[in-house]
Amino acid sequence: MSEPFDPAAPFYAWSEDLSGTARGTLLRSEPLSERELIRGAARGWRVLYVSLGSTGAKVAVSGLVLLPKAEAPEGGWAVVSYAVGTTGITAIAAPSLDPHATVLGYPAWTTIPSFLQAEYAVVLSDQEGRGTAGPHPYLHGPMLAANQIDAVRAGRELTSELSPIWVAMGASEGGQSTLFAAAVATATAPELDYRGAVAECAPVEWSTLVGDMTDTARILLPLVLHAYTYHDPSIKVEEHLNDDGLALWKAWCTSRLAEPGEVLDTFMPMLGKPLFRFAPGETSHAEAAARVFADIDLSALEASRGRFDRPVLLTEGAVDEYCVPGTVRRYAEDLRAAGSDVEYHCYDANHMDLPYRSLADTLPFVRRITGRMPLESLLEGNWGRGVNAGDDERPHNGASLAVR
């Protein structure tokens, strides 16, 4: 487990006991400057609120609240609670600290400007240990879910312009957060009106992912080990890594994935190289990885395959280099077998392109479950539909969006 570190700035610091404070309580807020606002937002705030941490204790968590450029309707705007993909485990990896941060050249917010333009309010949780004192418990599902749900509560305390109607949405690690949130949202926050979820390129089958990692995806290996330390403290990340792996782990513990940051700069010269220590007789990274993960029950990192009580939209890319193609399809089939209302689409897209390729489906889905008709003016060009689970398995091409 990474050593503790301090909050990113005074705004994120909180030392008072929160055990008697209700989840979702707003602790403090500050308005975003015009320069900090992302496209589509008229106003925004950085917030600090109460949620649950990985230990089950109440902690301070930071995030953002963004309002669209329109007059709020009667009852307020419906809310998209968005969870971003992997940004890191350090305080400086908090999306709220740098709303315009890019990851691999892509905005961390992906297609959220389009949802603001469609007149949704947006809340985002940095999630425990990013912004606030860390480290961030990577992939810790119950914590991720609690932080994503409680961000809606905090946003509604901040402004009456947010309605109780809300949708969970996220990509990559944020997709995993969204699935964990979807499993408990109604029961956790019955005072809200949870309508459903959109989970994009979510890592839903970790035993497959670690056994079939591309060279590019190896950048996440130290983080996956770190994630499991919250379920089994006997796991020591450093014991399994070679010199290159240790250098990458140090970068994760001191920097962030977003540019500028040390993680990518450290990893690129290692691309294609093994990151694990070899045991006697081992000659490949694959052999070492199989040994390391053989005794680790990665199911602790995976979302429920039971029945969800609200509709769920799942998307994946046919050429995803981080999440093995086909894993989300199997997950969709399992959810359907359990009685969930699931819509699934596959696109000819990689991991980072997927949210832009899928917007022709995700925006209408959100508008439908929140009781609003699709906003055709936001969709440009001839959009290809994805394929539903059980239909033609060939991915259908989607076009790039102007929101990139």
C-alpha positions in Angstrom: 0.0 0.0 0.0 1.2 3.5 -0.8 2.4 5.7 2.0 0.0 8.4 3.2 0.3 11.8 1.8 -1.1 15.3 2.4 -4.1 17.0 0.7 -3.5 18.7 -2.6 -4.4 22.2 -1.2 -5.9 23.8 1.9 -9.4 23.5 0.5 -9.1 19.7 0.5 -7.9 19.4 4.2 -10.3 18.2 6.9 -9.4 17.1 10.4 -12.6 17.2 12.3 -14.5 14.0 13.3 -17.2 13.1 10.9 -18.7 10.0 12.5 -21.8 11.8 13.6 -22.3 13.7 10.3 -24.8 12.5 7.7 -23.4 11.2 4.4 -23.7 13.8 1.6 -23.3 16.7 4.0 -21.6 19.6 2.3 -18.6 20.7 4.3 -17.4 23.6 2.1 -17.5 24.9 -1.4 -15.8 27.5 -3.6 -16.9 28.8 -7.0 -14.9 27.8 -10.1 -13.3 30.6 -12.0 -14.4 31.2 -15.6 -11.1 29.7 -16.8 -11.8 26.5 -14.8 -15.3 25.9 -16.2 -15.4 23.2 -18.8 -17.4 23.7 -22.1 -21.1 23.7 -21.6 -21.0 24.8 -18.0 -22.4 28.2 -16.9 -21.4 27.9 -13.3 -19.5 25.5 -11.1 -18.2 24.8 -7.7 -15.4 22.8 -6.1 -17.0 20.9 -3.1 -15.9 19.0 0.0 -18.5 16.6 1.4 -19.0 13.6 3.7 -19.0 10.1 2.4 -17.7 6.6 3.2 -14.1 5.6 2.8 -12.6 2.2 2.1 -12.6 1.2 5.8 -16.4 2.0 6.1 -15.7 5.1 8.2 -16.9 8.5 7.2 -14.4 10.7 5.4 -14.2 14.0 3.6 -14.3 13.6 -0.2 -14.0 16.3 -2.8 -15.6 16.9 -6.2 -17.3 19.3 -8.6 -20.8 20.5 -9.3 -21.5 22.0 -12.7 -24.7 23.7 -14.0 -25.7 24.1 -17.7 -26.2 27.3 -19.6 -30.0 27.6 -19.2 -32.6 28.6 -16.8 -33.3 25.7 -14.4 -36.7 24.0 -15.0 -39.3 23.8 -12.3 -38.0 21.2 -9.8 -34.4 21.6 -11.0 -32.2 19.9 -13.5 -31.8 16.1 -13.6 -28.3 15.1 -12.5 -25.6 13.0 -14.1 -23.2 11.8 -11.4 -20.1 11.2 -13.4 -17.1 9.0 -12.4 -13.9 9.5 -14.3 -11.5 6.8 -15.4 -8.1 6.2 -13.9 -6.2 9.4 -13.1 -4.0 8.1 -10.3 -3.9 7.5 -6.6 -2.3 10.8 -5.4 -3.8 14.0 -4.2 -2.7 15.8 -7.3 -4.6 13.3 -9.4 -8.0 14.8 -8.4 -10.1 15.9 -11.4 -11.5 18.8 -9.4 -8.0 20.2 -9.0 -7.5 20.6 -12.7 -10.9 20.4 -14.6 -9.2 20.7 -18.0 -6.7 17.8 -17.4 -6.2 15.4 -20.2 -5.3 11.7 -20.0 -3.5 10.3 -23.0 -4.6 13.4 -24.9 -8.3 13.0 -24.0 -10.2 15.2 -21.6 -10.9 13.3 -18.3 -14.5 14.4 -18.6 -15.0 12.6 -22.0 -18.5 13.5 -23.3 -19.8 15.4 -20.3 -19.9 18.7 -22.1 -22.6 17.2 -24.4 -24.7 16.3 -21.3 -24.3 19.9 -20.0 -25.5 21.2 -23.4 -28.4 18.8 -23.1 -29.3 20.7 -19.9 -28.2 18.2 -17.3 -26.5 19.2 -14.1 -23.3 17.3 -13.5 -21.6 16.3 -10.3 -18.3 14.5 -10.1 -16.5 12.9 -7.1 -12.8 12.9 -6.9 -13.3 9.9 -4.7 -11.4 9.1 -1.5 -7.7 10.0 -1.5 -7.6 12.2 -4.6 -7.5 15.8 -3.6 -8.0 14.9 0.0 -5.4 13.1 2.1 -4.5 9.8 0.3 -3.7 7.4 -1.2 -6.8 6.7 -3.3 -8.1 3.1 -2.8 -8.0 2.2 -6.5 -10.9 0.0 -7.7 -12.5 -0.2 -4.2 -16.1 -0.7 -5.3 -18.1 0.1 -2.1 -16.1 3.3 -1.6 -16.4 4.3 -5.2 -20.2 3.8 -5.1 -20.7 5.7 -1.9 -18.7 8.6 -3.1 -20.5 8.8 -6.5 -24.0 8.6 -4.8 -23.1 11.1 -2.0 -21.9 13.6 -4.6 -25.5 14.0 -5.7 -26.6 14.7 -2.1 -23.9 17.3 -1.7 -24.8 19.0 -4.9 -28.4 19.3 -3.9 -27.4 20.8 -0.6 -25.3 23.3 -2.5 -28.0 24.5 -4.8 -31.8 24.0 -5.1 -31.3 23.9 -8.9 -30.6 20.2 -8.8 -33.6 17.9 -8.9 -33.7 14.5 -7.1 -33.7 12.7 -10.5 -30.2 11.4 -11.2 -28.3 8.9 -13.3 -24.9 7.3 -12.6 -22.4 7.4 -15.4 -18.7 6.7 -15.8 -15.9 5.2 -18.0 -13.1 2.8 -17.2 -12.5 2.9 -13.4 -15.5 5.2 -13.5 -17.5 2.5 -15.2 -16.7 0.2 -12.4 -17.7 2.8 -9.9 -21.0 3.3 -11.7 -21.8 -0.5 -11.6 -21.1 -0.7 -7.9 -23.3 2.4 -7.4 -26.1 1.0 -9.6 -26.3 -2.1 -7.4 -27.0 0.0 -4.2 -28.2 3.4 -5.4 -31.9 3.0 -4.6 -31.5 1.5 -1.2 -28.6 3.9 -0.2 -30.4 7.1 -1.1 -34.2 6.5 -1.1 -34.8 10.3 -0.8 -33.4 10.6 -4.4 -34.9 9.4 -7.6 -32.3 7.2 -9.1 -33.2 6.3 -12.8 -30.4 4.1 -14.1 -26.7 3.9 -15.1 -24.4 4.1 -18.1 -21.1 2.2 -17.6 -18.6 2.4 -20.5 -15.5 0.2 -21.0 -15.8 -1.0 -17.4 -13.3 -3.6 -16.1 -15.8 -6.3 -15.1 -13.7 -9.5 -15.4 -10.4 -9.0 -13.7 -9.2 -12.6 -13.9 -9.4 -12.3 -17.7 -7.9 -8.8 -17.8 -4.7 -9.6 -15.8 -4.2 -12.8 -17.8 -4.6 -11.1 -21.2 -3.0 -7.7 -20.7 -1.7 -5.9 -23.7 1.7 -4.2 -23.4 0.0 -0.9 -23.1 -2.3 -2.1 -20.2 0.7 -3.2 -18.1 0.9 0.4 -17.0 -1.9 -0.5 -14.6 -0.3 -3.6 -13.0 1.1 -1.8 -9.9 -2.3 -0.2 -9.3 -4.1 -3.5 -9.5 -1.8 -5.0 -6.9 -2.3 -1.8 -4.8 -6.1 -2.2 -5.2 -6.0 -5.6 -3.7 -4.1 -4.5 -0.6 -7.3 -3.0 0.6 -8.8 -6.5 0.7 -5.7 -8.4 1.8 -3.1 -6.2 3.6 -0.6 -9.1 3.5 0.0 -8.2 -0.2 3.1 -6.1 -0.7 3.2 -4.4 -4.0 7.0 -3.9 -4.0 7.7 -7.6 -3.4 6.4 -8.5 -6.8 7.9 -5.8 -9.0 11.3 -5.7 -10.8 13.3 -2.5 -11.1 11.2 -1.2 -13.9 8.0 -2.1 -12.1 9.3 -0.3 -8.9 10.1 2.8 -10.9 6.6 2.8 -12.4 5.1 2.2 -8.9 7.1 5.2 -7.6 5.7 7.4 -10.4 2.1 6.3 -9.5 2.8 7.1 -5.9 4.2 10.6 -6.6 2.5 11.9 -9.7 -0.6 11.4 -11.9 -1.6 9.9 -15.2 -2.8 13.2 -16.6 -0.4 15.4 -18.6 1.9 16.8 -17.4 2.8 13.9 -15.1 5.6 11.4 -14.5 3.6 8.2 -14.9 3.5 8.2 -18.7 7.0 9.5 -19.1 8.2 6.7 -16.8 6.2 4.0 -18.5 6.9 4.6 -22.2 10.5 3.4 -22.2 9.2 0.2 -20.5 6.6 -0.6 -23.1 6.7 -4.3 -23.8 9.1 -5.1 -21.0 8.3 -7.3 -18.0 7.4 -5.5 -14.8 7.3 -8.5 -12.4 10.2 -10.2 -10.7 10.9 -13.6 -12.3 10.9 -16.7 -10.1 13.3 -19.5 -10.9 12.5 -21.1 -14.2 10.3 -18.2 -15.4 11.3 -16.5 -18.7 8.3 -14.3 -19.5 6.2 -11.6 -18.1 3.1 -13.8 -18.7 4.5 -16.6 -16.5 5.4 -14.2 -13.7 1.9 -12.5 -13.9 0.2 -15.9 -13.8 2.1 -16.8 -10.6 1.5 -13.5 -8.9 -2.2 -13.5 -9.5 -2.8 -17.2 -8.9 -3.4 -16.7 -5.2 -5.3 -13.5 -5.4 -9.1 -13.6 -5.5 -9.7 -10.7 -8.0 -13.5 -11.2 -7.6 -13.3 -8.7 -4.8 -12.7 -6.0 -7.4 -15.7 -7.0 -9.6 -19.2 -5.5 -9.6 -22.3 -7.5 -8.9 -23.8 -9.8 -11.6 -27.1 -9.9 -9.8 -30.3 -8.1 -10.7 -30.2 -4.3 -10.9 -33.5 -2.5 -10.1 -33.0 0.2 -12.8 -32.0 0.1 -16.5 -28.3 -0.2 -17.3 -26.5 0.7 -20.5 -23.2 -1.1 -21.1 -20.7 -0.3 -23.8 -17.4 -1.7 -24.9 -14.8 -1.3 -27.7 -14.0 -4.1 -30.1 -10.3 -3.0 -30.1 -10.1 -1.9 -26.4 -6.4 -2.2 -25.4 -7.1 -2.0 -21.6 -10.4 -4.0 -21.1 -10.5 -7.3 -23.0 -13.2 -7.2 -25.7 -16.0 -9.5 -25.0 -15.9 -9.3 -21.2 -18.6 -6.6 -21.1 -20.8 -8.7 -23.4 -20.6 -11.6 -21.0 -21.3 -9.3 -18.1 -24.4 -8.0 -19.9 -25.6 -11.5 -20.6 -25.2 -12.4 -16.9 -27.1 -9.3 -15.8 -30.0 -10.1 -18.2 -30.1 -13.7 -17.0 -30.5 -12.3 -13.5 -33.5 -10.2 -14.6 -31.8 -6.8 -15.1 -33.0 -4.4 -17.8 -29.7 -4.2 -19.8 -28.9 -2.4 -23.1 -25.5 -3.4 -24.6 -23.5 -1.9 -27.5 -20.2 -2.7 -29.0 -18.3 -0.3 -31.2 -15.2 -0.4 -33.4 -13.4 1.8 -30.9 -10.4 1.7 -28.6 -10.6 2.4 -24.8 -10.2 6.2 -25.0 -12.4 6.7 -28.1 -15.3 4.7 -26.9 -17.3 7.4 -25.0 -17.3 9.6 -28.2 -18.3 6.7 -30.4 -21.1 5.7 -28.1 -22.7 9.2 -27.5 -25.3 8.5 -30.2 -26.6 5.8 -27.8 -25.7 7.1 -24.3 -27.3 10.5 -24.6 -30.7 9.2 -25.9 -30.6 6.5 -23.2 -30.1 9.0 -20.4 -32.8 11.3 -21.8 -35.2 8.4 -22.1 -34.8 7.1 -18.5 -35.0 10.7 -17.1 -38.3 11.2 -19.0 -36.9 13.5 -21.8 -37.0 12.9 -25.5 -33.6 12.5 -27.4 -32.0 15.8 -28.4 -31.3 15.1 -32.0 -29.5 18.4 -32.6 -26.6 17.3 -30.5 -25.9 14.3 -32.6 -24.0 14.9 -35.8 -23.6 12.8 -38.9 -24.8 9.3 -39.7 -24.5 7.4 -36.4 -24.0 3.6 -36.4 -25.8 1.8 -33.7 -24.0 -0.7 -31.5 -25.0 -4.3 -31.3 -27.3 -5.8 -28.6 -26.1 -8.8 -26.7 -27.4 -11.9 -28.6 -27.4 -10.1 -32.0 -24.8 -9.8 -34.7 -21.4 -9.8 -33.0 -19.7 -7.6 -35.6 -19.1 -4.2 -34.2 -20.7 -1.2 -35.9 -18.7 1.8 -36.6 -19.5 5.1 -34.9 -18.3 8.6 -36.0 -16.1 10.9 -34.0 -17.9 13.8 -32.1 -17.1 17.4 -32.1 -16.9 17.4 -28.3 -13.4 15.9 -28.5 
